[in-house]
């Protein structure tokens, strides 16, 4: 993530190391804690299946709702202070998990924790975009690759820590890392921005920018397909007699493919530019979702995992780049926050729709939804890309 910067944006190696650390830590919750949280709620707190599931989904729901307002904070108060406070708050809330004595208390901590993620994740990508002036494509890809490394390493590491030392040790360890990340965020210099005072408009005006709307819809298509996968693939493999270790290898392949793509794409114009990369990625995700219902097990599932990895690796950095560069400077925080609202919405709707349809039909649902969202962007952009930016 070390990128050559313009003089007014130069923050030095220390700032890039701090942002890299934050990128690594910010997603530990998703990849280290989530796999053990539902079993912990059931075994220790006596939660029902419904309560355990709600404990997980409340994070995404709270994150979705808070994202509608977090961007305003970032654009009004800058990136550094809100990001530091939200990371410290997240660490405190994770540290409280072991002290929950009822499922309802854990749900409350989880919902508040979800709201904190609506601040530090958009702030992270806003800073990456602002510091990566010379090559934002490479900067966004670097941030995405670091997150991919967390997705690859954190689940087995979290499992080992839980097995050997118990869930509280995992929770407190992640909380400590969050606290250190908050300190790193506090030390990151605030980028200089234009002193021009823009006309007052509602923050949701960013939705009226066609290119931004396309980025949001592509993000929803990406995460809807990913949400379908997270539900359907483990169920299908379990029904076919394959254990958790086998499923882990498939998700490992997905992460490796995504990391490779994020690192390989280093220039804006590669594969037709960011918008075409995002559209191609969502198309591959839709094809992978279709494979969930059509491909034979187990051979076909490896192809599905590879398609998902390439699709996610193309789409994730590209939509963040679009949400940053196509937004007015005074609305970049709002734009990235709305992007992550769509990100959370997809992860809420995807598994829910897959569960209603059933594992056997879930792939058709994912392919239909993702391809529909992709087609909506293909129709949108040629017609009104030149509309004025609010």
Secondary structure, DSSP 8 states (H G I E B T S, - for coil): ------GGG--HHHHHHHHHHHHHHHTHIIIIIHHHHHHHHHHHH---HHHHHHHHHHHHHHHHHHHHHHHHHHHHH-SHHHHHHHHHHHHHHHHHGGG--SHHHHHHHHHHHHHHHHHHHHHHHHHHHHH--S-HHHHHHHHHHHHHHHHHHHHHHHHHHHHHH-HHHHHHHHHHHHHHHHHHHHHS--------------GGGGGGSHHHHHHHHHHHHHHHHHHHHHHHHHHHHHHTT--HHHHHHHHHHHHHHHHHHHHH--STTGGG-HHHHHHHHHHHHHHHHHHHHHS-TTHHHHHHHHHHHHHHHHHHHHHHHHHHHTS-GGGHHHHHHHHHHHHHHHHHHHHHHHHHH-HHHHHHHHHHHHHHHHHHHHHHHHHHTTS---
